[in-house]
Amino acid sequence: MTDLTAKDSDAPRRPTRVQRRYAANRRFKYLGLGAVLLALGFLALLLASITWSGYQAFTQTHVTLTVTIEPEQVNADDPFRGNYRAIIRQAVQAVFPEVTNRRQLRNLVKIVSSGAQYIVRDKVVANPNLIGTTFSISVPASDPVDQFRKGNISRDIPEARRRISDQEIAWYDRWVELGAIQSPFNWALIFASDSRYPELAGLWGAINGSFYALLVCILISFPVGIATAVYLEEFAPKNRWTNLIEVNINNLAAVPSIVFGLLGLAVFLGWFGMPRSVPLVGGLTLALMTLPTIVIVARVAITAVPPSIREAAFGIGASRHQVVMHHVLPLSLPGILTGTIIAMAQALGETAPLLLIGMNAFIAGDTGGVMDPSTALPTQIFIWADSPERGFVARTSAAIMVLLAFLVTMNGIAIYLRQKFERKW
């Protein structure tokens, strides 16, 4: 017989136990909320640090020069050949006619970027009618002048500890008074290729290299990954061999990326003799790295399709091939695309495999295709971070911001595709 008296004796303590459970739930909730806020705080700190270091790279100090292209200085039949360095020197000296000392004149010309002569040359090559005329052109200032204008070099620092002398500061102030100094948006950061001069360096070559490498990667890993997932889920017999394959695929997804770089170095460069620094090898290496992830994601998406879909298709006489191609794959495609885009975003940010296969070469021009030497965004960041010039510090952070923008865009596309095509069962 049940002892009702013993049960009733616990009644006064029940509110206390309920309050303790509620208090424990609140503590757990606050701990979770605190962890989320802490993670967001670290993320905000990281983004703020990168932005603070890199925002200056999005503007560039320019000097407006009035240049005269004398016919005796430039060959009209071949405008690419010409004494453009002398043209820049004459344009600078025209602003400061009192500077006649050879050493001072050399220091005066250093206020303008060493690449200014190539900018004038390209303009004349594009329009040979400029030969024999006088026109104004805006060219980048040298990196010390750019850093001085942005406040990274102070006037109060002793001259011996500055990269810009007092005389050069006086010339700079004179140019400012004349209105020849501007700080426009630095489009060259995106649309120019790499350069030894920080004021001329850009990411266009790295962006092209990343595009071609990812193109090769997705053309290989996407169809192979989906075919593998479909076979393992829909056609493969369940035995120890398929179990061994599944275990190895799961293990490969956790292998460090540098191991895939060593594999690409040994197989594609060592055995097959492919050229170094080309997007084809980079894409093949990234395909090896992303293939296990795509297989796993595709298998999960295929498994999520309800068995009733397959049974209904079989019930009306469809073959297994028709069930997979007409029902299972279309319904699982949103999840497959989402996982594939996330895998491509991961591949875009990988550095170690590309360094091992040599995609960190100095490429001053554009990448023409998958077989041309190239670099990539992560390796370009690595190269700039290792450069001693002060101007590359801001450009390194700016390149990280550009890379993060691509990653956020790709993840945003994945979220959009999931929300647009996701089916609720």
N, C-alpha and C positions, 0 to 999 in steps of 0.2 A: 504494500500500500504506500502511496506517495506521501512523503512528509511535507505537508503544505506549510507547516510552521517554519521549517528550515528555509524554504524558498522565500517566504515572506520576510524572514530576518535579513535577507540581502537587499530588500527594497530600499532602505534609506541610502545604500551606497551606490545604487544605479545611476542617479544623476551625476555623481562624481566621476564614475567611469565613462559616461557619455561625454562629459565635459573634457576629460583627458583625451578621448579619441578625437574630438573636435579640435582641441588644441594641437594634437599631433598632426592632424591634417593641415591645419593652418601653418604650422612650422614647415612641413614638407612643401606646401605651396610656396611659402616665402623663400625657402631655400632654392627651389626651382626657378622662381622669378629672379632671385639674386644672381643665380648662375647665368641666366639669359642676359641680364643687364651687364654683368661683368664681361661676358663675351662681346656684347655690343660695344661696351666701352673700349675694350682692346681693339676691336675692329675700327671704331671711330678714331682712336689714337693712331693706328697704323695709316689710315687714309689721310688724316690730318698731317701726319709727318711727311708722307709722300707728296701731298699737295703743297705743303709749305716749302719743300725742297725743290719741287719741279715747276711751280707756276711761272717762275721767271723765264723758263725756256720757251714759253709760248709767245714771248715778245722778243724782238731782236733790234738792237740799235743799228740804224742805217744812216749813211751820209749821202747827201745829194751832191753829185759832181756834175760839172759842165765839161763835157769831153769834146774834143775836136779830132775827127778821124782824117788825118792828112793822107793824101794818096801815096806819098812816098813812104809812109809807115806801114801801109797795108796793101797787099797785092790784090788788085781788083779781080784778077782771074781766079785767085785762090784766097778768099778772105780769111780762111782758117790760119794762114801764115801771116803774121804781122807782129810788130813790136808793141804789143798792147801794154806791156809793163811801162814803157816810156810814155804811152798815152795817159795812163793813170798818173804817173809822176808829174807830167805837165799840167794835168787838170788840178792836182793838189797844189802844185807850186803857184798856179794862177791865183789861188785864194790868198796865198802868203808870199807875195813877190819879194818881201824883204829877206826871206830865208834863202841865202845863197851858199852858205857853208855846206859842204858835201855831207858831212856827218849829220848835221841838223836836218838837212833835206831827207836823208835816209830815215831818220827818226820820225820826221813829219809824215812821210809816206806810210810808215807803220801804223798810223792811226786808222788807215783803211785796211780792210782785210786783204790778205795775200791772194785770195781768190777773186778779187774784184776784176782783175785783168781777164779772167776766164768768163766772167759775166758779160763784160763788154764784148769780148770776142764772140760769144754765142749770139749776142744781139746783132752784131754786124754780119755774122754768117747767115742768120735768118733773114736779114734785110740788107743786102749788099748796097742798096741805094744810099745807105748812111755814109758811105765813103765820100769824103770831101765836105761833110756837113758838121755842124755843131749841135749837140742835143744834151739834155739833162737826163741823168740816170741815177737811181738810188741803189747804192751798193752797201753790203754789210760792213760795219766797223769791225776792227780787230777785237779779239776776245778781251784783252785788258781794258779797252775803252768801254766795251759792253758791260763788263763787270763793274767798272767805275760808275757808269750811269745808273746801274741797278742798285748801287749802294753797297756792293760787296767789297769794294776797295774805298777806304776813307781818305779824305784829304788830310786828316789829322795824323795819319801814320807817317813816320819819317820816310823821306824819299828813298833811303837805302833799303827799306823793307817793302817798297811798293813795286809792282810791275809796270807802273806808269810814272814817268818823271814829272817834276813840276813844270817843265817846259811843255811837255805834251798836254798837261792839264790846262795850261794857258792857251794852247792852240785849240783844245776841245772847247773851252769857254768862248773863244772867238767864233768858232763854228756855230755854237748854240746861239750866240747873238745874231748871227747872220740867218738863223732859221734853217740851217742845213742839216740839223740832227733831228731824227724822228725815231719813234719806237713803235712801229706797226706790228700787227699780229705776224708771228713767225710761221708763215705757210711752208717755209722750207723744212721745218721740222717734220712735216708729214710727206711732202712731195719732192724732197731732195734725197739723194743717196748719201752714203757715208762719206766722210771727209776727215782728213787729218786736222783740219781747222774746226774748232768747236762751232764757230759762228756760221759755218756752211754745212755742218753735218745734219743729215736727216734720216728718216726711217723708211723711205719708199722702197729701197732695195730689200730691206728686211721684211717689209709687208708683202712684197711680191714673192720672196722666198718662202715665207710661211704659207701663203696662199697655194703655191704649187705643191709644197710638201703635204699640206692637208688634202689637196685634191687627189694626189696619188694615194694617200692614206685611206680616204673614204671610198675611192673606187675599188680598192682591194678588200678592205676590212668589212665594209657593209654587206656586199653580196655573199662573201665567204662566211661571215659571222651568221647571217640569217640562214643560209643553207645548212650550216652545221647545227644550229639550234633546231631547225625544222626536222632534220634527220634524227637527232637525238631524242626529240620529244614525240615524234609521230611515226617514225619508221624503224628506228634501231631496236633490236631485241634487248630485253633487260637481262644481261648476263655480266660476268665479271669483267669482260673486255670493255663494255660500255661504261661500267662503273669505274674502271681504271681511267678511261678517257675523261669522264666527268671530274674525277678527283684531280687529274692533272690540269684541266682547264681552270678549276677553282684555285689551284696552287699558282698557276701562271698569272692570274689576276693580282696576286699579292707579291709578285717578284719585283724588286726595285727596278726603276727604269734604267739605271746605269747598266744592269745586266743585259737588257735588250740592246743597249748601245754597243756593248762588247760583242754581242751576237751579230749585230749588223756589221761591225768592223771586221769580224772574222769571216763571215759568209759573203756579204755583198762586195766588200773591198778586197778581202784576202782570197777567197775561192773564185768568185766570179770576175774579179778584176775591174769592177766598176770605178768610175772616177770619183775622187773625193769632192766634197763641198757641193754636190749637186742635189737639188730637191728630190730627184728620183730615189736616191739612196735614203735621204731623210724620210720620205714618205713611206718607203718599204719598212724602215726601222720602226716608225711610229705605228704602222699597220700591225706589225708583230706585237707591239705593246698594247694597242687598243682592242685587238681581236678577242682576247679572253673576256674583256668587259662587255663587248657587244654580244658575244655568245650567251653570257649569263643573263644579261638584260632581256635578250630576245626570248630565251627559254622561260623566264619568269612571265613575260607578256603572253607567250603562247599558252602557258599553263593557266593563266587567269581567264582564258576563254571558257565559259561554262561547258561541261560535257554534254548538256542538252542540245547545244548547237550541233555538235558532231553527230549525236544520235538522230536528230531530226533530219540531217542531211543524208545519213546512211539510210534512214527509213524511206526516203523517196528515191532510193536507188543510186545515189552519188557514189563514185569511187573514192578511195582514200586520197588520191591526188586531187580530185575535184573538191573534196571537203577542205583540204589544206589551202588550195589556191583561191577558192571562191568564198570561203567562210572564215577559216581560222586566221590566215594571214591578214586579210583586210581588217578584222576586228582587233587583232593584236598590234597592227601597224602604229597606232599612236604611242603606245608604250615603247615600241622598238625605236621609233624616231626620237623620242625623248631621251632614251638611254644613249643612242648613237651621238646625238648632239652634245650631251654631257661628256661622253668619251672623247669627242673631237676637241672640246674645250680643254680637257685635261691634256690632250696631245699638244695643243697650241702652246701651253705653258711649260712644256718639258724642255730642259736645257741639257742635261747630262748626255742623253743619247746623241743629240746633234753635235755636241762638242767632240765626242769620240769619233764621229765619222767626218769631222773637219768642216762642219757648216759654221765656222767662226772666222772665215777668211775676210780680209779687207776687200770689199766690193764697192768701188766708187761709181759704178754704173748700174743700170737697171738689169733685172734678171729677165732674159728673153724666153726661157722655157725650163722644162724639167731637167735638161741636160747641161744647163749653164751654171757655172760656179755661183754660189749664192750664200746668203746668211739668213737667219730667221730672227724674229722679234726677241725671243729669250736670249739667244747668243749675242745679238746686238747689244742688249742691256749688259751682258757680261763683259763685252769688249769695252763699252763706254765706262763701266764701273772701274775698269782696270787702267783707264787713261789718267795721266797726271794733271791735265789742264783743268782749271777751275770751271770752265764752261761746260765740261762734260758731266760735272756733278748734277747740275740742274737738268741736263738732257737725259741723264740716266733715270731720274725720278719721273720726268715727263714721259719717257718711253714706257716705264712701268704703268703710268696712268693710261696710256694708249692701250697697252696689253690688257689691263683690267677692264677697259671699256669694251674691248672685243669679247672678253670672257663673260662680262655681264650681259652683253647683247646676245651671245649664244645661249646662255642660260635663260634669258628672257624668252627667246624663241622656243626653247624647249618647254617652258611653262605654258606659253600660249598654245602650242600644239597639243599639249596634254589637256588643257581646259576645253579646247575647241572640239577635239575628236574623241575625248574620253567617253566610254559607254558605261552606264550604270546598270548593274545587273540586280 
